[in-house]
Amino acid sequence: MSDSIDPRSTDKPVERCGECDRETDHYNVFVAPSNEKSVICWECLSRGEKGFNAARGFSRDSRRGVIPR
């Protein structure tokens, strides 16, 4: 039997992120082939998807129309 958590529900249990060691209820659980579970919060996941370790408020000014010269 498998346990499933409805993604629309907001009453997920609080877990500790494996990357930043912060307690959060907004996270994803990844299961490795060796059946090890790793919890990663949304903020660490978004930084990883950018391809570099960016600050939380990072954005490029050129995407807002400001081109530094």
Summary of the structure (lengths in Angstrom):
residues: 69
radius of gyration: 16.4
end to end distance: 60.0
largest distance: 60.0
contacts: 109
relative contact order: 0.14
helix: 19%
strand: 20%
